[in-house]
Amino acid sequence: MQVYLVGGAVRDQLLGRPIKDKDFVVVGATVADMLGAGFQQVGADFPVFLHPISREEYALARTERKQGLGYQGFSVHASPDVTLREDLQRRDLTVNAMAIEVKSLTDDTPINGKVVDYYGGLQDIDNKILRHVSSAFSEDPLRVLRTARFYGRYYDLGFRIADETLLLMRQLVGSGELAHLSSERIWQESSRAMMQVSPQVYWQQLFEIGALIEYFAPLHQAWSHAQYGQIREIVQTALYFAGQMQLNLSQRWALLMASLNSDLFALESIDLNPDMMATAVKGINEIGNSAKVPKAQTQFATLFVQQAKNLSIINQLNAAQKIDLIQACSAHKAPEKLSQLLVTGHVLQLAIQHRQMMLALSSFRAIGMDDIDENLKGPAIGEALRQRRIEHLQARHFS
């Protein structure tokens, strides 16, 4: 019997990241061996066991064969003759397919610390690439979401998805396999991605490969609309700020759902179009139902989209309007909700302002000496540059 630390714990150790969970693979053992050692089996047909003390997961080395649709359409084969190489080959990404041998079932001290790497995970970590292990990647549609989530998780380290893996992800989306994923798994992956430092990366990647169509159709439709290009950028910036400021899941979800109402991004407008608002609320509920979004997140997002304009002009509200806002938010019962809404609104406005200043910066950089009269001298040069930059910015508009 040989026992190996595998997957995320090895990957994060190599990346210098905190290790949250440890998973182990046991080679050369049977179910009887594990039960005899005091381990508790998880499920009747799945060879995963919980350690009697640490409750960490120990799985028998296994292979899988695709037999049906979705991520559950697999037959699992676990026996003492399955090798570590075979077990690791069924994993999604090379950075998740490495192992370190430990002493025993009862002692997870590494024997020598050597990383077992059959599929190039070490090189891909060095090159900061997320790459599939084998063609078996295409058998599990959940891997589209997992890869996008890992991309977001390690985006700040400079990782990218390999071109050939992106191709497989697009093919999986095009095959319709995502339709066979359970809504619960969709939300599990999406909510985990949402709580990462760079949550915007997950949603942008899924949008680019068309993976939002199945469970997040209103969001896909909104982001696909020509006039929403800048709104998509603003929302992604807002999500980035939300990650940096450690906003909670409801706040982050509300910022994403703000995409469904373009009125919220019009700086010059205070009044909201009732029809557009109704469409946005309908879209939030549609996504909530299709992706099994918890009621708490759906309700908070709905409230935010309805009150975002008022939240952005608190200083301009009169006494009656402030009392009405308190009533609408039930802040008299849950004052923390009002605080969370205010912070969420601030982040959205910050993202809008950031977009405006990035446009200004772009106009500033777009104008140089070649764009003004070459005969100008002294202070006239600076003034001419300034005026041309102002004109350039004024010629642009936010839609």
N, C-alpha and C positions, 0 to 999 in steps of 0.2 A: 504494500500500500504506500502511495506517495500523495502528499498533500501540498497544494500550491495556493498561494495568494494570487488572485487574478483580477483582471479588469481594471475598474476605476481606481482602486487603491494603488495599483502599480503605476498607472498613468499619472495620477496626481503626485505620487512620491517623486517621480522623475521630473515633473514640472515644478516641484517645490510648492505645491498647493496643499492646503489642509486636507487630510484624509477623513471623510465623514463616515463611510461605511466600508467594512471589509467583507469581501466575498472569497470563498475558497472552492477549489475543485479537488475532488478526491479520485485518484486513479488507482484501479486495481481492487476496489472494494465493492461489496454488495449491500443491498438494503439491510440484510440481516446483520452485517458487520456494523453498520451505522446505528441501528437500533440497539444492538448489544453494547455499544459504547455509550449509550444513554442519550443519543440524539433523538429529536422529535421530528418525524416526517411531516412535511408541509404538503397536504393533498395526497390522495390515494394513488394517483397515477403519475406524479411528478417527482423525480429523484432529488429533491432538495430537502435539507434537514437543518434544524436549528440546534446550535450548540447548547448543551444543558446549562451552561453558566452564562456565557457571553451573549447568547441568543443570536450570534452571527450565523450567516447562511453558509452551509457546506453542501455542494452539489456533487453527485456522482458524475464522472466524465460521461458525456453523452453526445450523440449525433442526432440530427433532425432531418426529416424528409418531408417536403411539401406534398400535401395530399388534398388540400381544399383551399378555399378563398380566405383572404384576411390573414391576420397575424396568428390566429388560432388554428389555422389549417395545416398543422404539422403532426407527424407521428414522431414520438421520441423513443430513442433506443439508448438505454443505459445498461452497461455491463462491465465487468472487470477487464474485458479485452479492448475497450475503447481507449485510445491513447490520448495524451494531452494535446498532441498536434491536431488530432481529429476534433477534439472538443473546441479548441481555440479557432479552428477554421470556420465554425458556424457563427462566429461573432460578427458584429456589424463593421467596426472600423479597426484598422491595424493598431491604433493607439489604445484600443480596448482589448487587444488580443495578445497580451503579454502576461507572463507569470513569474513568480519567484517561489522556489520550493521552501517549505517550512518543515520543522522537525517532526511534527505529528499532529494528530487530531486534538491533542490536549496541550500542545505547545506550538504557538504560531511564530516562534522565533525563526527567522530565516537561517537556513543551513549555511549559506555562504553569500547571500545577497545577489547572486548572479541572475540577471534577467533572461528568462527563456523567451526568445523572440523569433518565431518561425516566419513571420509575414512582413517584416520591415517596419515594425512600430517604432523602434528606436530611431531609425533614419527619418521617419515621417515626423517624429517629435522634433528632431533637429531642424528639419526643413519647414516645420509648422504647417503640416498638411493633414487634412482629414481625408483618409482614403479607405474605400471598402476593402475587406479582406479577400472576398471571392465573389463569383457571380451569384452565389447564394444570397447576396444582399438583396437582389431583386425579388426574392420569394416572400419578403416580409415588408408590407407597406408602412408599418409603423416606423421603419428605419428612415423614411423620408423626414418625419418629424424629429426623430432622435438626432439625426445628423444636423438638422437645422438648429436644434437646441444646443448641441455641442459647439456648433459654429458660434452661436451667441455667447456661450460660456467662455470660450477661449479667444474671442474676437480681440479683446484688449491685449492679448499676447502676440497678435499678428497672424493667427492661423487663418487658413483659407480651405475651401473644399476643393479637392482635386477635380479637374475637368471631367475625367472619366466617371467619377462618382456623381457629379452633377448630372451627367447624361443619364445615368441609371435612375436617379431621382426623378428626372423629367419623364422617363419612360414609364416608371411606376405610376406617376400621376396620370399620364395619358392612357394607361391600361384600365383605369377605373377601379383599381384595387383599393384605393383609399376609402371607397364607399363601403367596404366590408369591415372597416375598423369600427370598434364600438365607440360611441360618443364619450363614454367614461375615459377611455384611453386617450382620446383626442384632447379632452380637457386636462387630464393628468400631465401630458407632455407640455401642453400650451401654458398651463398655470406655472409649471416648474420653469419654463423658459421665461415667462413673464417676470419672475422674481430674481432673475440674474442681473448682473451689473449692466449688461447691454441688451435689454429686452427687445429693442427695436430691430436687432439683427435677425432674430427668428422670424418676425412677421414680414420683413422685407424679403428674406430669402424664400419663404413660402409663396409670397405674392409673385415673385419673379418666375417661379416654376409652375405657377397655376394651381398650387395646392390649397388655396383658400376657397376655391369654388365649391367644394363639396359641403363643408360644414360652416363656412364663414362667408356665404354668398353675398350678403349685403355689403360686407367690407370689401370683398373683391370687386364688386360692381362700383362702389364708391371710388376706390383707388384706381380703377381702370378708366374712369371718366377723365377726359383730357384736362378739364379745368381743375381736377383734383390733384394734379401733379405736385403743386406747391403745398397743398393741404397735407398730402402724404408725407412730404418732407418735414412739415411742421410737427405732425403727430409723432414721427420717428424721433425728432429732436426732443419733443416733450417726454417721450418714453426714456430716452437717454438721460435726461435730467432727472426723471423719476428714479432711475436706477442709481444715479449718483447721490440722490437725496434720500434714498432708502424708503420711498413711499410704499404703502402696503398694497396688497393685491387688488383691492377694490378701487383704489385710486388709480393704479396703472391701467386696470381694465376700463375705467371711465375715460381715461385719456385716449385709449385706442378707439372706443366707441364714439368719441367726439367726431371721428372721421365721417360719421354718417350724416352730419348736419353742417353744410358749408357755411351757414349763417354765422356760426360761432367764430369764424375766422375773418369775418368782414369787420375791420377796425372802425369803419365809418358808420356802421349800422348798429343801432341799439335794439330795434324792434326785430322780432323773429317771425318768420313766415310760418303760420300755423300748420299749413299743409306739409311743409318741409320738416317741421318738428314731429308731426304725426308719423311721417315716413321714417324718421330716425328712430323713434320709439318702437315702431313696428319692427324695424331691422334689429334693434337690440334684443327684442323678445324672440325674434326668429333665430338669431344666433344662439341665444340662451337655450332655446329648445333643442336645436340641432346638435349643439356641442355640449349639452348637459352642463351649462354654466350654472353654478350655485345661485340660488335666489338672492343671496346677499350681494353678490357682485352685479347681477342684473339690475336690482333695485337701485343700488348706488349709482350705477352708470346712467340709468334713466333719470334719476334726480339731478345728476350733474348736468346732463345735456339740457334738461329743462331750465336749470337755474344758472348755467354758466355765464350768461350775459350779465345777470344781476350781480353775480359774484365778482365780476371783473370791474364793476363800477360802484362798489360799496360806498365810496365817499360821495357819490352823487345821489344816492337813494335818500328819499325823505323818510320821516318817521313811520308813516303808514306802510311804505314799501319795505322797510326793514322788519316791521312786525309781520307783514305778509310772508317775507322770506323765512322768518323764524318758524311760522306756522307750516309753510310748505316743506321745510326740512325736518320738522318735528324736533327742532333744536331744544325746545323746552323739556323734552324727554331724554334726548341724547345729544348734549352739547358737543361731545367729541365728534359727532358726525358733521356738524357745521364747521368745526375746525378742519376736519379732513377735506371737506368740500372747498373751503377757502384756499387751502394749500394746493389742492389739485387745480383750482382755477388760476392760482398764481403761476403754477408751472406751465399751464397752457399759454397764458399771456406772455410769459418769459420766452417760450418757444416762438410765438408769433413775433415778438420784438427782435429775437435773435435772427429770424428769417429776414426781417426788414433791414437790419443792420448788415447782414451778409450781402443783401442786394446792393446796399450803399457801398460796401467794401468792393464789391465786384465792379461797380461803376467807377469808383476811385481808381482801381487798377486798370480799367479798360482804356483810360485816357492818358496819353503820354505826350511827349514833346512833338511827335509827328502829327498830333491832332490840333495844334495851335499855330498861329502865324509865326513863321521862323524868324521874322524881323523884330519880334518883341525883345525888349531888353529889361534887365533888372526886375523890380517888383511886378512889372506888367506880366511877366511870365507866370508867376505864381497866381495872379488874379485870373489870368486867362485859363489856366489849368483848372482852377476852382470853378469857374463859371461853366466850362465845358463838362466837368464832372457833374455839376448840378443838373445841367440840361440832359445829360445822359440818364441820370437817375429818374428825372421827371418823365422821361419818355417811356420808362418801364412802369408797369402797373401790376397790382396784385388782384388776381381774379379768384 
